[in-house]
Amino acid sequence: MASATSGKRIVFTGGSGKAGRHVIPYLIAQGHQVLNLDLLPYDNPDVYTMKTDLTDSGQVFNAISSLFSMAEYAAPGVEKVDAVIHFAAFARNMLVPDNECFRANVLSTYNVIEAACKLGIKKVVIASSETTYGDSHEFPLEEDYDVDPMDTYATSKLCGERCARSFARRFGVDIYALRIGNVIEPHEYERDFPAYVNNPSSRKRNAWSYIDARDLGQICDLCVKKDGLGFQVFNATNDTITTEMPTVEFLKKECPGVKITREMGEWEAPLSNRKIREVLGFKDVHNWRQYVTL
């Protein structure tokens, strides 16, 4: 574990959700302090949760410049926030009507980025999505691919990326957008992966890729520690494809006629994490094959 003095003060939005409840413990283990902004409680004694409507810009400005806990209440001032990680969102279509998914996701992302930049915070990480790639016409999917979202949720995430790029340029700060793959919690390997492997067509939307929620914590930590990159997009996925067939052989069978633009590793995920490995130093810890018996 990192020493407390080496850690950062991080505001994390959506920490009560599926990904956040694994990412936050990883960040704390690295010595960071975390304030969670969410509408739902988070059962972690090391983290204070401030109930915040992120579609209300006034609440966002106030929460991001807030104390991190009641223990700080007697302090003479508010300590500086080092980074904001924005994960809060409607995580897919059909949770609310489409227009509300778009409104809430885009407006909350805008509000968080604007507040962070105007409050002088130099590092922002936002959750985008692998769904921004749409119906892929080439593999591997890498960050310079011409994204082509096909639904409201994916479009809302692309709008968030555009907001991030605009503010990063205007304020000269680092904003990293993570195109997060299908998030997998530890208990989901045994429960879900046999069906994923046996019915690969069901995984096309996710490009036969995934991200372990704990490894996503590592990625967020690496983003916080890596400075000076300006606006960046990173695919946030684990290393390998979620099939029993090697990658190129599988893609030629499942997606005949789709172009393969470079040589791929034998089991490389079609949603490639090469950039995040080479630029941030990501190491795949939780390979699905460790946890699944087929």
VEXPA-395358 format. One record per residue (C-alpha): residue number from 0; chain; x, y, z. Coordinates in nm, 2 decimals, padded with zeros to 4 digits. Layout:
REM residues N
    nr   kette       xx       yy       zz
   NUM       A        X        Y        Z
...
END
This chain:
REM residues 294
    nr   kette       xx       yy       zz
     0       A    00.00    00.00    00.00
     1       A    00.12    00.35   -00.08
     2       A    00.18    00.58    00.21
     3       A   -00.09    00.83    00.30
     4       A    00.13    01.12    00.21
     5       A    00.18    01.00   -00.14
     6       A   -00.19    00.98   -00.21
     7       A   -00.42    01.22   -00.39
     8       A   -00.75    01.37   -00.29
     9       A   -01.00    01.24   -00.54
    10       A   -01.36    01.32   -00.60
    11       A   -01.53    01.01   -00.75
    12       A   -01.88    01.03   -00.89
    13       A   -02.09    00.72   -00.91
    14       A   -01.89    00.53   -00.66
    15       A   -02.19    00.34   -00.53
    16       A   -02.24    00.17   -00.87
    17       A   -02.11   -00.16   -01.01
    18       A   -01.77   -00.03   -01.12
    19       A   -01.72    00.23   -00.85
    20       A   -01.76   -00.01   -00.55
    21       A   -01.45   -00.20   -00.68
    22       A   -01.25    00.10   -00.81
    23       A   -01.27    00.30   -00.49
    24       A   -01.12    00.03   -00.26
    25       A   -00.83    00.00   -00.51
    26       A   -00.77    00.37   -00.50
    27       A   -00.78    00.38   -00.12
    28       A   -00.53    00.09   -00.11
    29       A   -00.29    00.31   -00.31
    30       A   -00.31    00.57   -00.04
    31       A   -00.56    00.81   -00.20
    32       A   -00.85    00.98   -00.02
    33       A   -01.18    00.96   -00.19
    34       A   -01.51    01.15   -00.16
    35       A   -01.80    00.98   -00.33
    36       A   -02.07    01.18   -00.51
    37       A   -02.38    00.97   -00.57
    38       A   -02.75    00.96   -00.51
    39       A   -02.72    00.61   -00.35
    40       A   -02.54    00.51   -00.03
    41       A   -02.20    00.33   -00.04
    42       A   -02.13    00.09    00.24
    43       A   -01.76    00.17    00.30
    44       A   -01.65    00.32    00.63
    45       A   -01.34    00.47    00.46
    46       A   -01.55    00.68    00.22
    47       A   -01.79    00.96    00.28
    48       A   -02.08    00.98    00.03
    49       A   -02.23    01.31   -00.04
    50       A   -02.58    01.29   -00.20
    51       A   -02.54    01.50   -00.52
    52       A   -02.76    01.56   -00.83
    53       A   -02.49    01.59   -01.09
    54       A   -02.74    01.74   -01.34
    55       A   -02.75    02.05   -01.11
    56       A   -02.44    02.26   -01.18
    57       A   -02.47    02.44   -00.85
    58       A   -02.46    02.11   -00.65
    59       A   -02.16    01.99   -00.86
    60       A   -01.95    02.30   -00.80
    61       A   -02.04    02.29   -00.43
    62       A   -01.97    01.92   -00.39
    63       A   -01.64    01.92   -00.57
    64       A   -01.52    02.20   -00.35
    65       A   -01.65    02.03   -00.03
    66       A   -01.49    01.87    00.27
    67       A   -01.43    01.50    00.23
    68       A   -01.59    01.40    00.56
    69       A   -01.73    01.53    00.89
    70       A   -01.38    01.46    01.04
    71       A   -01.26    01.76    00.84
    72       A   -01.53    01.99    00.96
    73       A   -01.32    02.17    01.22
    74       A   -01.04    02.23    00.97
    75       A   -00.96    02.60    00.89
    76       A   -01.02    02.55    00.52
    77       A   -01.09    02.31    00.24
    78       A   -00.79    02.11    00.11
    79       A   -00.72    02.11   -00.26
    80       A   -00.87    01.84   -00.48
    81       A   -00.61    01.67   -00.70
    82       A   -00.84    01.48   -00.94
    83       A   -01.20    01.41   -01.03
    84       A   -01.31    01.07   -01.17
    85       A   -01.65    01.08   -01.32
    86       A   -01.83    00.74   -01.35
    87       A   -02.19    00.84   -01.26
    88       A   -02.43    00.78   -01.54
    89       A   -02.72    00.57   -01.66
    90       A   -02.51    00.27   -01.76
    91       A   -02.71    00.15   -02.05
    92       A   -03.03    00.20   -02.25
    93       A   -03.38    00.11   -02.12
    94       A   -03.31    00.22   -01.76
    95       A   -03.50    00.54   -01.83
    96       A   -03.65    00.68   -02.15
    97       A   -03.39    00.76   -02.41
    98       A   -03.42    01.13   -02.39
    99       A   -03.36    01.12   -02.01
   100       A   -03.06    00.89   -02.06
   101       A   -02.91    01.14   -02.30
   102       A   -03.00    01.45   -02.09
   103       A   -02.86    01.32   -01.77
   104       A   -02.55    01.16   -01.90
   105       A   -02.44    01.45   -02.11
   106       A   -02.54    01.73   -01.87
   107       A   -02.38    01.56   -01.57
   108       A   -02.05    01.50   -01.76
   109       A   -02.05    01.87   -01.88
   110       A   -02.12    01.99   -01.52
   111       A   -01.84    01.78   -01.36
   112       A   -01.58    01.87   -01.62
   113       A   -01.67    02.24   -01.61
   114       A   -01.66    02.26   -01.23
   115       A   -01.33    02.07   -01.21
   116       A   -01.17    02.30   -01.47
   117       A   -01.30    02.63   -01.32
   118       A   -01.20    02.51   -00.97
   119       A   -00.85    02.47   -01.09
   120       A   -00.83    02.09   -01.08
   121       A   -00.58    01.97   -01.33
   122       A   -00.68    01.60   -01.37
   123       A   -01.02    01.46   -01.48
   124       A   -01.10    01.10   -01.58
   125       A   -01.43    01.03   -01.73
   126       A   -01.61    00.70   -01.81
   127       A   -01.69    00.66   -02.18
   128       A   -01.79    00.33   -02.34
   129       A   -01.69    00.07   -02.59
   130       A   -02.04    00.11   -02.74
   131       A   -01.92    00.44   -02.90
   132       A   -01.75    00.22   -03.17
   133       A   -02.08    00.10   -03.30
   134       A   -02.10   -00.18   -03.57
   135       A   -01.73   -00.24   -03.62
   136       A   -01.60   -00.24   -03.98
   137       A   -01.24   -00.32   -03.88
   138       A   -01.03   -00.48   -03.61
   139       A   -00.87   -00.43   -03.37
   140       A   -01.07   -00.14   -03.24
   141       A   -00.82    00.12   -03.13
   142       A   -00.86    00.48   -03.01
   143       A   -00.81    00.64   -03.35
   144       A   -01.10    00.45   -03.50
   145       A   -01.38    00.66   -03.65
   146       A   -01.64    00.59   -03.39
   147       A   -02.00    00.53   -03.50
   148       A   -02.24    00.51   -03.21
   149       A   -02.57    00.34   -03.28
   150       A   -02.79    00.42   -02.98
   151       A   -02.87    00.69   -02.73
   152       A   -02.64    00.57   -02.45
   153       A   -02.34    00.54   -02.68
   154       A   -02.42    00.88   -02.83
   155       A   -02.43    01.04   -02.49
   156       A   -02.09    00.89   -02.41
   157       A   -01.94    01.04   -02.73
   158       A   -02.08    01.38   -02.64
   159       A   -01.90    01.35   -02.31
   160       A   -01.57    01.28   -02.49
   161       A   -01.63    01.59   -02.70
   162       A   -01.69    01.80   -02.39
   163       A   -01.37    01.66   -02.24
   164       A   -01.16    01.75   -02.54
   165       A   -01.30    02.10   -02.56
   166       A   -01.23    02.18   -02.19
   167       A   -00.89    02.01   -02.20
   168       A   -00.78    02.24   -02.48
   169       A   -00.94    02.56   -02.33
   170       A   -00.80    02.51   -01.98
   171       A   -00.48    02.33   -02.06
   172       A   -00.56    02.03   -01.82
   173       A   -00.54    01.66   -01.85
   174       A   -00.88    01.49   -01.92
   175       A   -00.86    01.12   -02.00
   176       A   -01.17    00.94   -02.14
   177       A   -01.19    00.57   -02.07
   178       A   -01.38    00.36   -02.33
   179       A   -01.47    00.10   -02.07
   180       A   -01.55   -00.25   -02.18
   181       A   -01.82   -00.47   -02.02
   182       A   -01.74   -00.44   -01.64
   183       A   -01.71   -00.78   -01.47
   184       A   -01.73   -00.82   -01.09
   185       A   -01.56   -01.12   -00.93
   186       A   -01.88   -01.32   -00.87
   187       A   -01.98   -01.28   -01.24
   188       A   -01.71   -01.50   -01.39
   189       A   -01.85   -01.83   -01.27
   190       A   -02.21   -01.72   -01.32
   191       A   -02.19   -01.55   -01.66
   192       A   -01.88   -01.64   -01.85
   193       A   -01.97   -02.00   -01.96
   194       A   -02.27   -01.85   -02.14
   195       A   -02.06   -01.58   -02.29
   196       A   -01.81   -01.83   -02.43
   197       A   -02.08   -02.08   -02.55
   198       A   -02.28   -01.80   -02.72
   199       A   -02.02   -01.56   -02.86
   200       A   -02.27   -01.38   -03.09
   201       A   -02.42   -01.23   -02.77
   202       A   -02.09   -01.05   -02.71
   203       A   -02.06   -00.87   -03.04
   204       A   -02.18   -00.54   -02.88
   205       A   -01.89   -00.57   -02.64
   206       A   -01.64   -00.67   -02.91
   207       A   -01.58   -00.99   -02.72
   208       A   -01.39   -00.79   -02.46
   209       A   -01.43   -00.70   -02.09
   210       A   -01.27   -00.52   -01.80
   211       A   -01.24   -00.67   -01.45
   212       A   -01.37   -00.42   -01.21
   213       A   -01.06   -00.45   -01.00
   214       A   -00.83   -00.39   -01.30
   215       A   -01.04   -00.09   -01.38
   216       A   -00.93    00.04   -01.04
   217       A   -00.57    00.00   -01.15
   218       A   -00.64    00.19   -01.47
   219       A   -00.79    00.48   -01.27
   220       A   -00.49    00.49   -01.04
   221       A   -00.25    00.50   -01.34
   222       A   -00.45    00.78   -01.49
   223       A   -00.43    00.98   -01.17
   224       A   -00.05    00.93   -01.16
   225       A    00.03    01.00   -01.53
   226       A    00.04    01.38   -01.60
   227       A    00.09    01.60   -01.90
   228       A   -00.10    01.41   -02.17
   229       A   -00.38    01.67   -02.23
   230       A   -00.69    01.51   -02.37
   231       A   -00.66    01.13   -02.43
   232       A   -00.89    00.84   -02.51
   233       A   -00.80    00.50   -02.37
   234       A   -00.97    00.17   -02.43
   235       A   -01.01    00.02   -02.08
   236       A   -01.02   -00.35   -02.13
   237       A   -00.83   -00.66   -02.02
   238       A   -00.59   -00.83   -02.26
   239       A   -00.77   -01.12   -02.40
   240       A   -01.07   -01.22   -02.61
   241       A   -01.37   -01.39   -02.44
   242       A   -01.37   -01.69   -02.67
   243       A   -01.21   -02.04   -02.69
   244       A   -01.10   -01.97   -03.04
   245       A   -00.79   -01.76   -03.12
   246       A   -00.87   -01.40   -03.21
   247       A   -00.80   -01.38   -03.58
   248       A   -00.95   -01.72   -03.65
   249       A   -01.26   -01.62   -03.46
   250       A   -01.30   -01.28   -03.62
   251       A   -01.27   -01.43   -03.97
   252       A   -01.54   -01.68   -03.88
   253       A   -01.77   -01.44   -03.70
   254       A   -01.72   -01.13   -03.91
   255       A   -01.63   -01.24   -04.26
   256       A   -01.52   -00.95   -04.48
   257       A   -01.43   -00.72   -04.19
   258       A   -01.08   -00.58   -04.23
   259       A   -00.80   -00.68   -03.98
   260       A   -00.57   -00.38   -04.00
   261       A   -00.26   -00.52   -03.82
   262       A   -00.11   -00.84   -03.69
   263       A   -00.29   -00.93   -03.37
   264       A   -00.18   -01.14   -03.07
   265       A   -00.31   -01.50   -03.06
   266       A   -00.57   -01.41   -02.79
   267       A   -00.57   -01.03   -02.81
   268       A   -00.89   -00.87   -02.73
   269       A   -01.06   -00.71   -03.04
   270       A   -01.11   -00.40   -02.83
   271       A   -00.74   -00.35   -02.80
   272       A   -00.58   -00.22   -02.48
   273       A   -00.24   -00.17   -02.64
   274       A   -00.24    00.20   -02.58
   275       A   -00.32    00.18   -02.21
   276       A   -00.04   -00.08   -02.17
   277       A    00.22    00.11   -02.36
   278       A    00.13    00.47   -02.24
   279       A    00.01    00.40   -01.88
   280       A    00.18    00.07   -01.80
   281       A   -00.14   -00.13   -01.74
   282       A   -00.09   -00.49   -01.64
   283       A   -00.37   -00.74   -01.68
   284       A   -00.41   -00.91   -01.34
   285       A   -00.75   -01.07   -01.36
   286       A   -00.76   -01.28   -01.68
   287       A   -01.10   -01.45   -01.71
   288       A   -00.94   -01.79   -01.77
   289       A   -00.82   -01.79   -01.41
   290       A   -01.18   -01.80   -01.28
   291       A   -01.38   -01.99   -01.54
   292       A   -01.39   -02.37   -01.59
   293       A   -01.54   -02.47   -01.92
END
